């Protein structure tokens, strides 16, 4: 075997090793950041739903007060995650993410005669 062949084989093996190492490192980084990215996505969705609700003239304080009353005691987190602005006010709905005792549930509120009630 010539010297040139040996050099080319060594360079080829090094390139393959660097490629595989890069794939492994990228996979580890993606798994490490997945939880943080999911949290950022949930926060962005919540802020978007809140902005949509405010744009439609919904009173945030009244909406959250109705959600807390409907959710009961022991609520650790309460986030507005979806707004459904349907024709007419009695068809409107708001969906909240409720965390109580470490468990996450969804709470849907609807409007009845201008007041927010559990749907």
Helices and strands as residue ranges (DSSP letters): H 3-55, H 60-71, E 75-84, G 89-91, E 93-100, E 103-112, E 115-118
